Amino acid sequence: MRFGLFVPQGWRHDLVGIAPAEHWQVMSSLARLADADPVWESIWVYDHFHTVPVPSEEATHEAWTLMAAFAAATSRVRLGQMCTCMAYRNPAYLAKVAATVDVVSGGRTEMGIGAGWYEHEWRAYGYGFPSAGERLAALEEGVEIMRQAWTTGSATLQGRHYQVDGAIVRPLPLQEGGIPFWIAGGGERKTLRTAAKYAAYTNFDGTPEVFAHKSEVLAGHCRDLGTDFGAIVRSANYNVVLGRDEAEVEERLRGIEERLRPHLPEAKLAETVQQLRSGPAVGTPEQVVETLRHVEGLGMTYAITYFAEAAYDTSGIELFAAEVAPALR
């Protein structure tokens, strides 16, 4: 199994209490921690503008600015977003940005891409909020534009949502064939079909039952399109709350709850903590290994991990690297 690590950027209220002037130091130190440990193949950020589960005045750092910064601050780990929202940037422009990051990083960029969902920030930033069908159609057009740009150096498409006419994207990414696409989301009619057509990687729900079902749907689309299901790496995201024993797990959960308390309404706080508590990667190293090994048997071979306390305490990350990852690699 392969492992990625989310770097806190504020979106999940995971930099609260830290002065904004110190945010980059915190984020870059975590990026370098991952860069120095071969357990971690990649680091990740989210592509959002407003915090969750409620919009707030707390900072949320912009994803592709961080990609460029991490490209310069690290030397080994791959750099991903889970996932870039297609509508937030013109796809030809996005292809140009990503190609530049790939050059700066020496060919370490991933393209996580999806249709987007966070209505509040869409409307606040003036993007409207088209129907799911419209967003998914735009996703496919945008991916085609980026594919052309990275393989030929230019893109032309007269689509319903995007029109480009000989858009030059130079330099090309350093990676042969272009930057790998991670098509994120589990929409069965559109998203997984787009994944079957274009993706090197997918990313959808990592609970065993849902993961198995989405994998079957993806396989069906691959058969219909004549693409190779076996060539697509299937990944999932996991909120990790790890302790050496049950008491330490509870201590971590309480610490997360108390840190979030000043920033979330009581109902949202309870919901957030319960979602963490009930997740499949919460427990002792032995319990988390058992869970991930089961999902690995269903075809999940790349776990992207999120540690809510990472900006304040890296001991959970270190415990995972020492006791969970070696049992699964």
SULNORBEL-V849236 format. One record per residue. RES is the residue in one small letter. BURIAL is I if it has 9 or more other C-alpha atoms within 8 Angstrom, else O. Layout:
res:burial
RES:BURIAL
RES:BURIAL
This chain:
res:burial
m:I
r:I
f:I
g:I
l:I
f:I
v:I
p:I
q:I
g:I
w:I
r:I
h:I
d:I
l:I
v:I
g:O
i:O
a:O
p:O
a:O
e:O
h:I
w:O
q:O
v:I
m:I
s:I
s:O
l:I
a:I
r:I
l:O
a:I
d:I
a:O
d:O
p:O
v:I
w:I
e:I
s:I
i:I
w:I
v:I
y:I
d:I
h:I
f:I
h:I
t:I
v:I
p:O
v:O
p:O
s:O
e:O
e:O
a:I
t:I
h:I
e:I
a:I
w:O
t:O
l:I
m:I
a:I
a:O
f:I
a:I
a:I
a:I
t:I
s:O
r:O
v:I
r:I
l:I
g:I
q:I
m:I
c:I
t:I
c:I
m:I
a:I
y:O
r:O
n:I
p:I
a:I
y:O
l:I
a:I
k:I
v:I
a:I
a:I
t:I
v:I
d:I
v:I
v:I
s:I
g:O
g:I
r:I
t:I
e:I
m:I
g:I
i:I
g:I
a:I
g:I
w:O
y:O
e:O
h:O
e:I
w:I
r:I
a:O
y:O
g:O
y:I
g:O
f:O
p:O
s:O
a:O
g:O
e:O
r:I
l:I
a:I
a:I
l:I
e:I
e:I
g:I
v:I
e:O
i:I
m:I
r:I
q:I
a:I
w:I
t:I
t:O
g:I
s:I
a:I
t:I
l:I
q:O
g:O
r:O
h:O
y:I
q:I
v:I
d:O
g:O
a:I
i:O
v:I
r:O
p:O
l:I
p:I
l:I
q:I
e:O
g:O
g:I
i:I
p:I
f:I
w:I
i:I
a:I
g:I
g:I
g:O
e:I
r:O
k:I
t:I
l:I
r:I
t:I
a:I
a:I
k:I
y:I
a:I
a:I
y:I
t:I
n:I
f:I
d:I
g:I
t:O
p:I
e:O
v:I
f:I
a:I
h:O
k:I
s:O
e:O
v:I
l:I
a:I
g:O
h:I
c:I
r:I
d:O
l:O
g:O
t:I
d:O
f:I
g:O
a:O
i:I
v:I
r:I
s:I
a:I
n:I
y:I
n:I
v:I
v:I
l:I
g:I
r:O
d:O
e:I
a:O
e:I
v:I
e:O
e:O
r:I
l:I
r:O
g:O
i:I
e:I
e:O
r:O
l:I
r:I
p:O
h:O
l:I
p:O
e:O
a:O
k:I
l:I
a:O
e:O
t:I
v:I
q:O
q:O
l:I
r:I
s:O
g:I
p:O
a:I
v:I
g:I
t:I
p:I
e:O
q:I
v:I
v:I
e:O
t:I
l:I
r:I
h:I
v:I
e:I
g:O
l:I
g:O
m:I
t:I
y:I
a:I
i:I
t:I
y:I
f:I
a:I
e:I
a:I
a:I
y:O
d:O
t:I
s:O
g:I
i:I
e:O
l:I
f:I
a:I
a:O
e:I
v:I
a:I
p:O
a:O
l:O
r:O
